[in-house]
Amino acid sequence: MADLQGRIALVTGASQGIGRACALELAKAGATVALAARNEAKLADVAAEIAAAGGQAAAFALDVASEESIKNGAKAVIDRFGKVEILVNNAGITRDDLMMRMKRSDWDDVLSTNLTGAFLLTQALLRQMMKNRWGRIINITSVVGRTGQEGQVNYAASKAGLIGFTRSLAREVASRGITVNAVAPGYIETPMTTVLGEKLREKMIEQIPLGRSGTDAEIAQPVVFLASDAAAYITGHVLDVNGGMFMGG
């Protein structure tokens, strides 16, 4: 198991799904975890779950669609823990519709939350990582950022944008001991995917060579690996965790 003892991690969208799973696994590996999301009640439950397992965590209200909330949230985490060494940009939303019918507000909301939010929060924490000459930035993208998906031009564009963001930033900060990687989940059972109908669910599983959907823990475990010293020579990489749904370079 990865040893993250003494490390400080921040996970966005930590109240449920993949973000919650990442927080639990990072805490299990020894990191102290700052849990960030809009839903403070759910965050408190995750913090209690981590504490009950012997880990350390604290909840911070943070809306990645708001620049002011990001700045205030980043400051609150730094004030509490002194630094952030591991950042998991996970928070994301969907506003699905066909391109012909998609409202401008649905495009803007998804890009603002999924892509601009990651940019702003990373920027708010980057200077200190560079000063400390150690950092791990892990962006949760998506298989649809690799393949595209009808009805999701906004979501796919935001997730493809995260991949370009990951690779470009990796080049900028490598000399300071900071790695920047992305994890691209395939079809994972989360609250975000439970809204899909049974017919669409079956259709998606048919496209997966392993013949099943993934679990949030199966995304969290690679995230912990990328956060560890075992992954110190990996940067600018997109790790596809999708059961073979997409196999690409």
C-alpha positions in Angstrom: 0.0 0.0 0.0 1.1 3.6 -0.7 2.5 5.4 2.3 1.2 9.0 2.5 1.9 9.5 6.2 2.2 13.2 7.0 0.9 14.4 3.6 -1.9 16.9 3.3 -4.5 16.2 0.5 -7.4 18.2 -0.8 -10.2 16.4 -2.7 -13.0 18.4 -4.4 -16.5 16.8 -4.8 -15.6 14.7 -1.7 -19.2 14.4 -0.5 -20.1 11.4 -2.6 -19.1 9.1 -5.4 -15.5 9.1 -6.7 -14.5 12.1 -4.6 -15.6 10.4 -1.4 -13.8 7.2 -2.4 -10.6 9.1 -3.1 -10.8 10.8 0.3 -11.3 7.5 2.1 -8.4 5.8 0.3 -6.0 8.7 0.8 -6.9 8.7 4.5 -6.4 5.0 4.7 -2.9 5.5 3.2 -2.1 8.0 5.9 -2.8 11.4 4.4 -4.7 14.1 6.3 -7.6 15.0 4.0 -9.3 18.3 3.4 -12.8 17.4 2.1 -14.3 20.0 -0.2 -17.8 20.3 -1.7 -21.0 22.3 -1.5 -22.9 19.9 0.7 -21.5 20.4 4.2 -23.8 17.8 5.8 -22.5 15.0 3.5 -19.0 16.2 4.0 -19.4 15.9 7.8 -20.5 12.3 7.3 -17.4 11.5 5.2 -15.2 13.2 7.8 -16.8 11.1 10.5 -16.3 7.9 8.5 -12.6 8.7 8.1 -12.3 9.5 11.8 -14.0 6.2 12.7 -11.5 4.3 10.7 -8.6 6.1 12.5 -7.9 8.7 9.8 -7.8 12.5 9.9 -10.0 14.7 7.8 -11.8 18.1 8.0 -14.7 19.4 5.9 -14.6 22.7 3.9 -17.5 24.2 2.1 -16.3 25.0 -1.4 -18.1 25.6 -4.7 -15.8 25.1 -7.7 -18.1 27.1 -9.9 -17.4 30.2 -7.8 -14.0 32.0 -7.9 -14.6 33.6 -4.6 -15.5 30.3 -3.0 -12.4 28.7 -4.4 -10.1 31.5 -3.0 -11.8 31.4 0.4 -11.8 27.6 0.5 -8.1 27.4 -0.4 -7.2 29.9 2.2 -9.2 28.1 4.9 -7.5 24.8 4.1 -4.0 26.5 4.2 -4.9 28.2 7.5 -6.0 24.9 9.0 -3.2 22.6 7.7 -0.4 24.9 6.6 -0.2 23.5 3.1 -1.7 21.2 0.5 0.6 18.7 -1.2 -1.9 16.5 -3.0 -4.7 18.0 -5.0 -7.5 15.8 -6.5 -9.6 17.9 -8.9 -12.7 15.7 -9.0 -15.8 17.9 -8.7 -17.9 17.8 -11.8 -21.4 18.2 -13.1 -23.4 17.2 -16.2 -26.0 19.1 -18.2 -26.8 16.7 -21.0 -28.6 17.6 -24.2 -28.1 17.4 -27.9 -26.0 20.2 -29.4 -28.9 21.6 -31.4 -30.9 22.1 -28.2 -28.2 22.8 -25.6 -28.6 26.1 -23.8 -25.7 28.4 -23.5 -26.1 28.3 -19.7 -25.7 24.5 -19.7 -22.5 24.8 -21.7 -21.2 27.6 -19.4 -22.1 25.8 -16.2 -20.3 22.6 -17.1 -17.2 24.3 -18.4 -17.1 26.6 -15.4 -17.4 23.8 -12.9 -15.4 21.0 -14.5 -12.6 22.9 -16.2 -12.3 26.5 -14.9 -12.8 25.3 -11.3 -9.9 23.0 -11.6 -7.8 25.8 -13.1 -8.6 28.3 -10.4 -8.1 25.9 -7.5 -4.8 24.6 -8.9 -3.6 28.1 -9.4 -4.6 29.0 -5.8 -2.5 26.2 -4.4 0.4 25.9 -6.9 2.7 28.6 -5.6 3.2 26.9 -2.3 3.7 23.5 -3.9 6.4 25.0 -6.1 8.0 26.6 -3.0 8.0 23.3 -1.2 9.3 21.5 -4.3 6.9 18.6 -4.0 3.4 18.1 -5.2 0.9 15.8 -6.7 -2.0 17.1 -8.9 -4.5 14.5 -10.1 -7.3 15.5 -12.4 -10.4 13.3 -12.7 -11.3 13.4 -16.4 -13.5 10.8 -18.2 -13.6 8.3 -21.0 -15.9 10.6 -22.9 -13.1 13.2 -22.9 -11.2 10.6 -25.0 -14.0 9.2 -27.2 -16.7 11.9 -27.3 -20.4 11.1 -26.5 -23.6 12.2 -28.1 -25.6 14.5 -25.9 -22.5 15.5 -23.9 -20.6 18.0 -26.0 -20.2 20.3 -23.0 -19.1 17.5 -20.6 -16.8 15.8 -23.1 -15.2 19.2 -24.0 -14.6 20.0 -20.3 -13.0 16.6 -19.7 -10.9 16.7 -22.9 -9.9 20.2 -21.8 -8.7 18.7 -18.4 -6.4 16.4 -20.4 -4.8 19.3 -22.2 -4.6 21.2 -18.9 -2.9 18.2 -17.3 -0.2 17.7 -19.9 0.6 21.4 -20.3 0.9 22.0 -16.5 3.0 18.9 -16.1 5.6 20.5 -18.4 5.5 23.8 -16.5 6.0 22.4 -13.0 8.1 19.2 -13.5 11.4 21.0 -12.5 9.9 21.8 -9.1 9.2 18.2 -8.1 5.5 18.4 -8.9 3.7 15.7 -11.0 0.4 16.3 -12.8 -1.6 13.4 -14.0 -5.2 12.5 -14.9 -7.4 9.5 -14.3 -10.1 8.9 -16.9 -12.8 6.7 -15.5 -15.1 4.7 -17.7 -18.6 3.7 -16.6 -18.5 3.8 -12.8 -21.5 3.2 -10.5 -21.9 6.6 -8.7 -24.8 8.9 -7.9 -24.1 10.7 -11.2 -24.7 7.6 -13.2 -27.7 6.3 -11.3 -29.9 8.7 -13.2 -29.2 6.8 -16.4 -32.0 4.5 -17.5 -31.6 0.7 -17.4 -31.6 0.5 -21.2 -28.7 3.0 -21.5 -26.9 1.2 -18.7 -27.1 -2.1 -20.5 -25.9 -0.5 -23.7 -22.9 0.9 -22.0 -21.9 -2.3 -20.3 -22.1 -4.1 -23.7 -19.2 -1.8 -24.8 -17.0 -2.9 -21.9 -14.7 -5.9 -22.5 -14.6 -6.7 -18.8 -18.4 -6.9 -19.0 -19.3 -4.8 -15.9 -19.3 -1.3 -14.6 -16.5 -0.1 -12.3 -16.6 0.9 -8.6 -15.6 4.2 -7.2 -12.9 2.4 -5.2 -11.4 1.2 -8.4 -10.8 4.8 -9.4 -9.6 5.9 -5.9 -6.9 3.3 -5.7 -5.0 4.5 -8.9 -5.4 8.1 -7.6 -3.6 7.1 -4.3 -0.9 5.4 -6.4 -0.3 8.5 -8.5 -0.2 10.6 -5.2 2.6 8.3 -3.8 6.3 8.3 -4.2 5.9 5.1 -6.2 4.6 7.2 -9.1 7.4 9.9 -8.8 8.5 9.3 -12.4 5.0 9.5 -13.9 3.8 12.9 -15.1 1.6 14.3 -17.9 -0.1 10.8 -18.1 -3.7 10.0 -18.6 -4.5 6.7 -16.8 -7.6 5.0 -18.4 -9.6 3.0 -15.8 -12.5 1.8 -17.9 -12.6 -2.0 -18.2 -11.3 -1.8 -21.7 -14.1 0.5 -22.9 -11.4 2.7 -24.6 -7.9 1.5 -25.4 -5.8 4.3 -26.7 -2.4 6.0 -26.6 
